[in-house]
């Protein structure tokens, strides 16, 4: 599944890693050799509201 929208949440079905999209590019997200699954409600918030890692 290709990333389409800022704010989408993806989860790895193997290890549970989670990703929130802050910039849309080309391609799909993979983890543990499998494509990550889209989950949860998508919220479009400005990147400034994100917690730095």
C-alpha distances in whole Angstrom, upper triangle without the diagonal:
4,7,9,12,14,15,12,12,10,12,13,14,16,18,17,17,15,14,14,13,17,16,13,13,11,8,6,8,10,13,16,14,11,7,8,8,8,12,15,16,15,18,19,22,23,23,26,26,24,26,26,25
4,6,10,12,14,11,12,11,14,15,16,19,20,19,17,16,13,13,11,14,13,9,9,7,5,4,7,10,14,17,16,13,10,10,10,10,13,16,17,15,17,17,20,21,20,24,24,22,24,25,24
4,6,8,10,8,10,9,13,14,17,19,20,18,16,14,11,10,8,11,9,6,7,7,7,6,7,11,14,18,17,15,11,10,10,9,12,14,14,12,14,14,16,17,17,20,20,19,21,21,21
4,7,9,8,11,12,15,17,20,22,23,21,19,16,14,12,9,11,10,6,8,9,10,9,11,15,18,21,21,18,15,13,13,11,13,15,14,11,13,12,15,16,16,20,20,19,22,23,23
4,6,6,10,12,15,18,21,23,23,21,19,16,13,10,7,9,8,6,10,11,12,12,13,17,19,23,23,20,17,15,14,11,13,13,12,8,9,8,11,13,13,17,17,16,19,20,21
4,6,9,12,15,18,21,24,23,20,18,15,11,8,5,5,6,6,10,13,14,14,14,17,19,23,23,21,18,16,15,12,14,13,12,8,8,6,8,9,9,13,13,12,15,17,18
4,6,10,13,17,19,22,21,18,16,12,10,6,5,6,9,9,13,15,16,15,14,17,19,22,23,21,18,15,14,11,11,10,9,6,5,5,7,9,9,12,11,10,13,15,16
4,7,10,14,16,19,19,16,14,11,8,6,5,8,10,10,13,14,14,12,12,15,16,20,20,18,15,12,10,7,8,8,8,5,7,8,11,13,13,16,15,13,16,17,18
4,7,10,13,16,15,12,11,7,6,5,7,10,12,12,15,16,15,13,11,13,14,17,18,16,13,10,8,6,6,7,8,7,9,11,13,15,14,17,15,13,15,17,16
4,7,10,12,12,10,8,6,5,6,8,12,14,13,15,15,14,10,8,10,10,13,15,12,10,6,5,4,6,8,11,10,13,14,16,18,17,20,19,16,17,18,17
4,6,9,9,6,6,4,6,9,11,15,17,16,18,18,16,12,9,10,9,11,13,11,9,5,5,7,7,10,13,13,16,18,19,21,20,22,21,18,18,19,18
4,5,6,5,5,7,9,12,14,18,19,18,19,19,16,12,9,8,6,8,10,8,8,5,6,9,10,13,16,17,19,21,23,24,23,25,24,21,21,21,19
4,6,6,8,10,12,15,17,21,22,21,22,21,18,15,12,10,9,9,10,8,9,7,7,10,11,14,17,18,21,24,25,27,26,29,27,24,24,25,22
4,6,8,11,14,17,19,23,24,24,24,23,20,16,13,11,8,7,9,8,10,9,11,14,14,17,21,22,24,27,28,30,28,30,29,25,25,25,23
4,6,9,12,16,19,22,23,23,24,24,21,17,14,12,8,7,11,11,12,10,12,15,15,17,21,21,24,26,27,28,26,28,27,23,22,22,20
4,6,10,13,16,19,21,21,22,23,20,17,13,12,9,10,13,12,12,10,10,12,12,14,17,18,20,22,23,25,23,25,24,20,20,20,18
4,7,10,13,16,18,19,20,20,18,15,11,10,8,10,13,12,12,9,11,12,12,14,17,17,19,21,21,22,20,22,21,18,17,17,14
4,7,10,13,15,16,17,19,17,14,11,11,10,12,15,13,12,9,9,10,9,11,14,13,15,17,17,19,17,19,18,14,14,15,13
4,6,9,12,12,14,16,14,12,9,10,10,14,16,14,12,9,10,9,10,11,13,12,13,14,15,16,14,17,16,12,13,14,12
4,6,9,11,13,15,15,13,11,13,14,17,19,17,15,11,12,10,10,11,11,9,10,11,11,12,11,14,13,10,11,12,12
4,6,7,9,12,12,11,10,13,15,18,19,18,15,12,13,11,12,13,13,10,10,10,11,11,10,13,13,11,13,14,14
4,7,10,13,14,14,13,16,18,21,22,21,18,16,16,14,15,16,15,12,11,9,9,9,7,10,11,9,12,12,13
4,6,10,12,13,13,16,18,22,22,21,18,16,17,15,17,18,17,14,14,11,12,11,9,13,14,13,15,15,16
4,7,9,10,11,15,17,21,21,20,16,15,16,14,17,18,17,14,14,12,14,14,12,16,17,16,18,18,19
4,7,9,10,14,17,20,20,19,16,15,17,16,19,20,20,17,18,16,18,17,16,19,20,19,21,20,20
4,7,10,13,16,20,18,17,14,15,16,16,19,21,22,19,20,19,21,21,19,23,24,22,24,24,23
4,7,10,13,16,15,13,11,12,14,14,17,20,21,19,21,20,22,22,21,24,25,23,25,24,23
4,7,10,13,12,10,7,8,10,11,14,17,19,17,19,19,21,22,21,24,24,22,23,23,22
4,7,11,10,9,6,6,9,10,13,16,18,16,19,19,21,21,19,23,23,20,21,21,19
4,7,6,5,4,5,9,12,14,18,20,19,21,22,24,25,22,26,25,22,23,22,20
4,5,6,6,6,10,13,15,18,21,20,23,24,25,26,23,26,26,22,22,22,19
4,6,8,9,12,16,17,21,24,23,26,27,28,29,27,30,29,25,25,24,22
4,7,9,13,16,18,22,25,24,27,28,30,31,28,31,31,28,28,27,24
4,6,9,13,15,19,22,22,25,26,28,29,27,30,30,26,27,27,24
4,7,10,13,16,19,18,21,23,25,26,24,28,27,24,25,25,23
4,7,9,13,16,15,18,20,22,23,22,25,24,21,22,22,21
4,6,10,13,13,16,18,21,23,22,25,24,21,22,23,22
4,7,9,9,13,15,17,20,19,23,21,19,21,22,21
4,7,8,12,14,17,20,19,22,20,18,20,22,21
4,6,9,13,15,18,18,21,18,17,18,21,21
4,6,10,12,16,17,19,17,16,18,21,22
4,7,9,13,14,17,15,14,17,19,20
4,6,10,11,14,12,12,15,18,19
4,7,9,12,10,11,15,17,19
4,6,8,7,8,12,14,17
4,5,6,8,11,13,16
4,5,5,9,10,13
4,5,8,9,13
4,7,9,12
4,6,9
4,6
4
